[in-house]
Amino acid sequence: MSAADASQHYRALFISDIHLGTRGCQADLLLDFLRVHEAETVYLVGDIVDGWRLKRSWYWPQPHNDVVQKILRKGRKGARIIYIPGNHDEFLRDFLGTHFGGVEVTDSIVHESADGRKYLVIHGDQFDVVIRHAKWLAFFGDKAYVFALGVNTWVNVIRRRLGLTYWSLSAWAKLKVKNAVSFIGRFEETLSDEARRQGVDGVICGHIHHAANHDINGVHYINTGDWVESCTAVAEHHDGTFEVIQWAKPKQADTVPAPAKQRPVAA
């Protein structure tokens, strides 16, 4: 079966936190995903390009360029592409309301699902108190995160030699460290409160690299996750239902993998 025959078609796709320009970016996996997932509208929900890291040292291998070209090609084939900048690609906030190669740049947008529900689509860094009030601490945390990813790379080299599956140190820490769990919970509640304040039914965001799809006090909270650790995206089906897709690398080059459904992630 060819990739074209096995393509999944959705009403909308939501992807965030790719972090092109960093060594942690899983560009090859994202390319695999984009080859077999099509949508009428593709939302790029922030931190697509990591301007923070590129300012410190330039890193842009061919797969990162291929991701950009693949997304632009979807636009040329008729998909609407909407780019919502995050904190790592905040330089694009100087160009809100403009179009680049058919890509619309906006700070946030309201998406209406097939069943009539309205969702605030926003990266979410605007509601992170560290980003807003102590940006120096955010930069420090970014460096610590890079270090953790480096450690994680060597851990997984050993795991692969032992025949074990991929394991994420930072993702594990988010679920085990009390302060991290508390931060995730507060972030989800804050974004849900903002959706309620704006009179919409739900919110779709990124930023914290923690995929989720659940209800918070009557608000549908969805987080797209990331393409550094979890390799997740969110899809809206044509009936208006939403799904978090967790992507896994194909075991064989001629095999097109089926997307694995992920259960809602608890706060």
PAGUNU-47360 format. One record per residue (C-alpha): x, y, z; residue in three letters. Coordinates in Angstrom, 1 decimal. Each point is the difference from the previous one (the first is absolute). Example, Ala and Ser with C-alpha at 12.3 -4.5 7.8 and 13.67 -1.06 7.14 Angstrom:
REM residues 2
<u: 12.3, v: -4.5, w: 7.8, type: ALA>
<u: 1.4, v: 3.4, w: -0.7, type: SER>
//
This chain:
REM residues 267
<u: 0.0, v: 0.0, w: 0.0, type: MET>
<u: 1.3, v: 3.4, w: -0.9, type: SER>
<u: 0.2, v: 3.0, w: 2.3, type: ALA>
<u: -2.6, v: 1.8, w: -2.2, type: ALA>
<u: -2.4, v: -3.0, w: 0.3, type: ASP>
<u: 0.4, v: -0.1, w: 3.8, type: ALA>
<u: -0.3, v: 3.8, w: 0.6, type: SER>
<u: -2.2, v: 1.1, w: 2.8, type: GLN>
<u: -2.3, v: 3.0, w: -0.8, type: HIS>
<u: -1.2, v: 2.3, w: 2.7, type: TYR>
<u: -2.0, v: 3.2, w: 0.2, type: ARG>
<u: 2.9, v: 1.7, w: 1.9, type: ALA>
<u: 3.4, v: -0.8, w: 1.4, type: LEU>
<u: 1.7, v: 1.8, w: 2.9, type: PHE>
<u: 3.8, v: -0.3, w: 0.4, type: ILE>
<u: 2.2, v: 1.9, w: 2.4, type: SER>
<u: 3.4, v: 0.1, w: 1.7, type: ASP>
<u: 2.0, v: -1.4, w: -2.9, type: ILE>
<u: 3.1, v: 2.0, w: 0.9, type: HIS>
<u: 1.6, v: 0.0, w: -3.4, type: LEU>
<u: 3.6, v: 1.2, w: 0.4, type: GLY>
<u: 0.7, v: -2.2, w: 3.0, type: THR>
<u: 1.7, v: -3.4, w: 0.2, type: ARG>
<u: -2.9, v: -1.3, w: 2.1, type: GLY>
<u: -2.5, v: 0.5, w: -2.9, type: CYS>
<u: -1.4, v: -3.2, w: -1.3, type: GLN>
<u: -0.2, v: 1.3, w: -3.6, type: ALA>
<u: 0.2, v: -3.5, w: -1.6, type: ASP>
<u: -3.0, v: -1.2, w: 2.0, type: LEU>
<u: -2.0, v: 3.1, w: -0.8, type: LEU>
<u: 0.7, v: -0.5, w: -3.7, type: LEU>
<u: -1.3, v: -3.6, w: 0.3, type: ASP>
<u: -3.1, v: 1.4, w: 1.7, type: PHE>
<u: -0.6, v: 2.8, w: -2.6, type: LEU>
<u: 0.3, v: -2.4, w: -2.9, type: ARG>
<u: -3.0, v: -2.0, w: 1.1, type: VAL>
<u: -2.2, v: 2.6, w: 1.7, type: HIS>
<u: -2.0, v: 2.6, w: -2.0, type: GLU>
<u: -2.4, v: 2.6, w: 1.2, type: ALA>
<u: -2.1, v: 2.9, w: -1.3, type: GLU>
<u: 1.6, v: 2.3, w: 2.5, type: THR>
<u: 3.4, v: -0.4, w: 1.7, type: VAL>
<u: 0.6, v: 2.0, w: 3.2, type: TYR>
<u: 3.7, v: 0.6, w: 1.0, type: LEU>
<u: -0.5, v: 0.8, w: 3.7, type: VAL>
<u: 3.3, v: 1.6, w: 0.9, type: GLY>
<u: 3.7, v: -0.8, w: 0.5, type: ASP>
<u: 0.2, v: -1.4, w: -3.5, type: ILE>
<u: 3.4, v: 1.6, w: -0.4, type: VAL>
<u: 2.3, v: 0.5, w: 3.0, type: ASP>
<u: 1.3, v: 3.5, w: -0.3, type: GLY>
<u: 1.5, v: -0.1, w: 3.5, type: TRP>
<u: 2.3, v: -2.8, w: -0.9, type: ARG>
<u: 0.8, v: 1.2, w: -3.5, type: LEU>
<u: 1.2, v: 3.3, w: 1.5, type: LYS>
<u: 2.6, v: -1.8, w: 2.1, type: ARG>
<u: 1.2, v: -2.4, w: -2.7, type: SER>
<u: -1.2, v: -0.8, w: -3.5, type: TRP>
<u: -1.3, v: -3.6, w: -0.6, type: TYR>
<u: -2.2, v: -0.7, w: -3.0, type: TRP>
<u: 0.5, v: -3.4, w: -1.6, type: PRO>
<u: -1.8, v: -1.1, w: -3.2, type: GLN>
<u: -2.9, v: -1.8, w: 1.8, type: PRO>
<u: -1.0, v: 3.3, w: 1.7, type: HIS>
<u: -0.1, v: 1.7, w: -3.4, type: ASN>
<u: -2.0, v: -2.9, w: -1.3, type: ASP>
<u: -2.6, v: 0.5, w: 2.7, type: VAL>
<u: -0.5, v: 3.6, w: -1.0, type: VAL>
<u: -0.3, v: -0.9, w: -3.7, type: GLN>
<u: -2.5, v: -2.8, w: 0.8, type: LYS>
<u: -2.2, v: 2.4, w: 1.9, type: ILE>
<u: 0.1, v: 2.6, w: -2.7, type: LEU>
<u: -0.8, v: -2.7, w: -2.6, type: ARG>
<u: -3.1, v: -0.9, w: 1.9, type: LYS>
<u: -1.0, v: 3.7, w: -0.3, type: GLY>
<u: 0.6, v: -0.1, w: -3.7, type: ARG>
<u: -2.2, v: -3.1, w: -0.3, type: LYS>
<u: -2.9, v: 1.9, w: 1.6, type: GLY>
<u: 0.3, v: -0.3, w: 3.7, type: ALA>
<u: -0.4, v: 3.2, w: 2.1, type: ARG>
<u: 3.2, v: 0.5, w: 2.1, type: ILE>
<u: -0.3, v: 2.1, w: 3.1, type: ILE>
<u: 3.1, v: 0.8, w: 2.1, type: TYR>
<u: -0.4, v: 1.2, w: 3.6, type: ILE>
<u: 3.4, v: 1.0, w: 1.4, type: PRO>
<u: 1.2, v: -1.1, w: 3.4, type: GLY>
<u: 2.7, v: 1.2, w: 2.3, type: ASN>
<u: 2.9, v: -1.7, w: -1.9, type: HIS>
<u: -1.1, v: 1.4, w: -3.3, type: ASP>
<u: -1.3, v: 3.3, w: 1.5, type: GLU>
<u: 1.8, v: 2.0, w: -2.8, type: PHE>
<u: -2.9, v: -0.9, w: -2.2, type: LEU>
<u: -2.3, v: 2.0, w: 2.3, type: ARG>
<u: 1.3, v: 3.1, w: -1.8, type: ASP>
<u: -1.8, v: -1.3, w: -3.2, type: PHE>
<u: -3.5, v: -0.8, w: 1.4, type: LEU>
<u: -2.6, v: 0.3, w: -2.7, type: GLY>
<u: 2.4, v: -0.6, w: -2.8, type: THR>
<u: 0.4, v: -3.0, w: -2.4, type: HIS>
<u: 3.2, v: -1.8, w: -0.8, type: PHE>
<u: -0.2, v: -2.3, w: -3.0, type: GLY>
<u: -3.7, v: -0.6, w: 0.7, type: GLY>
<u: 0.5, v: -0.4, w: 3.8, type: VAL>
<u: -2.1, v: 2.2, w: 2.1, type: GLU>
<u: 1.6, v: 1.4, w: 3.2, type: VAL>
<u: -2.2, v: 0.9, w: 2.9, type: THR>
<u: 0.4, v: 0.2, w: 3.8, type: ASP>
<u: -3.1, v: -2.1, w: 0.6, type: SER>
<u: -3.1, v: -1.2, w: -1.8, type: ILE>
<u: -3.4, v: -1.5, w: 0.7, type: VAL>
<u: -0.5, v: -3.4, w: -1.7, type: HIS>
<u: -3.5, v: -1.2, w: -0.5, type: GLU>
<u: -0.3, v: -3.8, w: 0.0, type: SER>
<u: -2.3, v: -2.0, w: -2.4, type: ALA>
<u: -2.6, v: -0.3, w: 2.8, type: ASP>
<u: -0.1, v: 3.7, w: 0.7, type: GLY>
<u: 2.2, v: 0.3, w: 3.0, type: ARG>
<u: 2.5, v: 2.9, w: 0.2, type: LYS>
<u: 3.6, v: -0.4, w: 1.2, type: TYR>
<u: 2.5, v: 2.6, w: 0.8, type: LEU>
<u: 3.3, v: -1.0, w: -1.7, type: VAL>
<u: 3.0, v: 1.6, w: 1.6, type: ILE>
<u: 3.6, v: -1.1, w: 0.9, type: HIS>
<u: -0.5, v: 0.7, w: 3.7, type: GLY>
<u: 3.3, v: 1.7, w: 1.0, type: ASP>
<u: -2.0, v: 3.2, w: 0.7, type: GLN>
<u: -1.4, v: -1.8, w: 3.1, type: PHE>
<u: 3.3, v: -1.3, w: 1.3, type: ASP>
<u: 1.1, v: 2.2, w: 2.9, type: VAL>
<u: 3.6, v: -0.9, w: -0.5, type: VAL>
<u: 0.0, v: 1.1, w: -3.6, type: ILE>
<u: -1.9, v: 3.2, w: 0.9, type: ARG>
<u: 1.8, v: 1.1, w: 3.1, type: HIS>
<u: 3.4, v: -1.7, w: 0.1, type: ALA>
<u: 1.2, v: -0.6, w: -3.5, type: LYS>
<u: 3.6, v: -0.5, w: 1.2, type: TRP>
<u: -1.3, v: -3.0, w: 1.9, type: LEU>
<u: -1.6, v: -1.4, w: -3.1, type: ALA>
<u: 3.3, v: 0.3, w: -1.9, type: PHE>
<u: 1.7, v: -1.8, w: 2.9, type: PHE>
<u: -2.7, v: -2.7, w: 0.0, type: GLY>
<u: 0.5, v: -0.4, w: -3.8, type: ASP>
<u: 3.7, v: -0.7, w: 0.5, type: LYS>
<u: -0.8, v: -2.6, w: 2.7, type: ALA>
<u: -2.5, v: -1.6, w: -2.4, type: TYR>
<u: 2.6, v: -0.3, w: -2.7, type: VAL>
<u: 2.3, v: -1.7, w: 2.5, type: PHE>
<u: -2.7, v: -2.4, w: 1.0, type: ALA>
<u: -0.6, v: -0.8, w: -3.7, type: LEU>
<u: 3.7, v: -0.7, w: -0.4, type: GLY>
<u: -0.1, v: -2.4, w: 2.9, type: VAL>
<u: -3.1, v: -1.6, w: -1.4, type: ASN>
<u: 1.7, v: -0.6, w: -3.4, type: THR>
<u: 2.8, v: -2.1, w: 1.6, type: TRP>
<u: -2.5, v: -1.8, w: 2.2, type: VAL>
<u: -1.9, v: -1.1, w: -3.1, type: ASN>
<u: 3.1, v: -1.0, w: -1.8, type: VAL>
<u: 0.5, v: -2.6, w: 2.8, type: ILE>
<u: -3.7, v: -0.9, w: 0.0, type: ARG>
<u: 0.1, v: -0.7, w: -3.8, type: ARG>
<u: 3.0, v: -2.3, w: 0.5, type: ARG>
<u: -1.9, v: -1.8, w: 2.6, type: LEU>
<u: -3.1, v: -0.3, w: -2.3, type: GLY>
<u: -2.1, v: 2.3, w: 2.1, type: LEU>
<u: -2.4, v: 2.7, w: -1.3, type: THR>
<u: 0.6, v: 3.8, w: 0.1, type: TYR>
<u: -0.3, v: 1.6, w: 3.4, type: TRP>
<u: -0.2, v: 3.7, w: 0.8, type: SER>
<u: 1.7, v: 1.3, w: 3.1, type: LEU>
<u: -1.7, v: 3.4, w: 0.0, type: SER>
<u: -3.5, v: -1.5, w: -0.8, type: ALA>
<u: 0.5, v: -2.4, w: 3.0, type: TRP>
<u: 1.0, v: 2.9, w: 2.2, type: ALA>
<u: -3.1, v: 2.0, w: -0.9, type: LYS>
<u: -2.2, v: -2.8, w: 1.3, type: LEU>
<u: 2.2, v: -0.8, w: 3.1, type: LYS>
<u: 1.3, v: 3.4, w: 1.3, type: VAL>
<u: -2.6, v: 1.6, w: 2.2, type: LYS>
<u: 0.8, v: 3.6, w: -1.2, type: ASN>
<u: -0.2, v: -1.0, w: -3.6, type: ALA>
<u: -3.4, v: -1.7, w: 0.5, type: VAL>
<u: -1.2, v: 3.0, w: 1.8, type: SER>
<u: 1.1, v: 2.4, w: -2.8, type: PHE>
<u: -1.7, v: -2.1, w: -2.6, type: ILE>
<u: -3.2, v: 0.0, w: 2.0, type: GLY>
<u: 0.1, v: 3.8, w: 0.5, type: ARG>
<u: 0.8, v: 0.6, w: -3.7, type: PHE>
<u: -3.0, v: -2.1, w: -1.1, type: GLU>
<u: -2.4, v: 1.7, w: 2.4, type: GLU>
<u: 1.3, v: 3.5, w: -1.0, type: THR>
<u: -0.5, v: -0.7, w: -3.7, type: LEU>
<u: -3.4, v: -1.5, w: 0.7, type: SER>
<u: -1.0, v: 3.1, w: 1.9, type: ASP>
<u: 1.1, v: 2.2, w: -2.9, type: GLU>
<u: -2.2, v: -2.1, w: -2.4, type: ALA>
<u: -2.9, v: 0.4, w: 2.4, type: ARG>
<u: 0.7, v: 3.8, w: 0.2, type: ARG>
<u: -0.1, v: 0.2, w: -3.8, type: GLN>
<u: -3.3, v: -1.9, w: -0.2, type: GLY>
<u: 1.3, v: -3.0, w: -2.0, type: VAL>
<u: -0.5, v: -3.7, w: 0.6, type: ASP>
<u: 3.7, v: -1.0, w: 0.2, type: GLY>
<u: 3.6, v: 0.9, w: -0.4, type: VAL>
<u: 2.7, v: -1.6, w: -2.2, type: ILE>
<u: 3.6, v: 0.9, w: 1.0, type: CYS>
<u: 3.6, v: -1.2, w: 0.3, type: GLY>
<u: 3.0, v: 1.4, w: 1.9, type: HIS>
<u: 0.4, v: -2.5, w: 2.8, type: ILE>
<u: 0.8, v: -3.1, w: -2.1, type: HIS>
<u: -2.7, v: -2.0, w: 1.7, type: HIS>
<u: -2.8, v: -1.3, w: -2.2, type: ALA>
<u: -3.5, v: -0.1, w: 1.4, type: ALA>
<u: -3.6, v: -0.3, w: -1.0, type: ASN>
<u: -2.5, v: 0.3, w: 2.8, type: HIS>
<u: -2.7, v: 2.1, w: 1.7, type: ASP>
<u: 0.8, v: 2.6, w: 2.7, type: ILE>
<u: -3.1, v: 1.4, w: 1.7, type: ASN>
<u: -2.0, v: -0.1, w: -3.2, type: GLY>
<u: 2.8, v: 1.2, w: -2.3, type: VAL>
<u: 1.5, v: -2.3, w: -2.5, type: HIS>
<u: 3.8, v: 0.3, w: 0.5, type: TYR>
<u: 2.3, v: -1.3, w: -2.8, type: ILE>
<u: 3.8, v: 0.2, w: 0.0, type: ASN>
<u: 1.8, v: -1.1, w: -3.2, type: THR>
<u: 3.2, v: -1.2, w: 1.8, type: GLY>
<u: 3.2, v: 0.4, w: -1.9, type: ASP>
<u: 2.5, v: -1.5, w: -2.6, type: TRP>
<u: 3.0, v: -0.2, w: 2.3, type: VAL>
<u: -1.1, v: -2.7, w: 2.4, type: GLU>
<u: -3.5, v: -1.3, w: -0.4, type: SER>
<u: -0.5, v: 0.6, w: -3.8, type: CYS>
<u: -3.7, v: 0.8, w: 0.3, type: THR>
<u: -2.5, v: 2.0, w: -2.0, type: ALA>
<u: -3.7, v: 0.6, w: 0.3, type: VAL>
<u: -2.5, v: -0.8, w: -2.8, type: ALA>
<u: -3.6, v: 1.0, w: -0.4, type: GLU>
<u: -2.0, v: -2.6, w: -1.8, type: HIS>
<u: -2.7, v: 0.9, w: -2.5, type: HIS>
<u: -2.7, v: -0.7, w: 2.7, type: ASP>
<u: 1.5, v: 2.6, w: 2.3, type: GLY>
<u: 1.7, v: -2.4, w: 2.4, type: THR>
<u: 3.7, v: 0.6, w: 1.0, type: PHE>
<u: 2.8, v: -2.5, w: 0.4, type: GLU>
<u: 3.5, v: 0.3, w: 1.4, type: VAL>
<u: 2.2, v: -2.0, w: -2.4, type: ILE>
<u: 3.3, v: -1.4, w: 1.3, type: GLN>
<u: 2.3, v: -0.8, w: -2.9, type: TRP>
<u: 2.5, v: -2.8, w: 0.0, type: ALA>
<u: 2.8, v: -0.6, w: -2.5, type: LYS>
<u: -0.7, v: -2.6, w: -2.6, type: PRO>
<u: 1.9, v: -3.2, w: 0.6, type: LYS>
<u: 0.4, v: -0.7, w: -3.7, type: GLN>
<u: 0.6, v: 2.6, w: -2.8, type: ALA>
<u: -2.8, v: -1.5, w: -2.1, type: ASP>
<u: -2.6, v: -0.1, w: 2.8, type: THR>
<u: -2.4, v: 2.8, w: 0.7, type: VAL>
<u: -0.7, v: 0.1, w: 3.7, type: PRO>
<u: -3.5, v: 0.5, w: 1.4, type: ALA>
<u: -0.4, v: 2.8, w: 2.4, type: PRO>
<u: -0.4, v: -1.1, w: 3.6, type: ALA>
<u: -2.7, v: 1.5, w: 2.1, type: LYS>
<u: 1.0, v: 1.6, w: 3.2, type: GLN>
<u: -2.2, v: 0.0, w: 3.0, type: ARG>
<u: -0.7, v: 3.4, w: 1.6, type: PRO>
<u: 2.9, v: 1.1, w: 2.2, type: VAL>
<u: -1.0, v: 0.7, w: 3.6, type: ALA>
<u: 1.2, v: 3.2, w: 1.6, type: ALA>
//
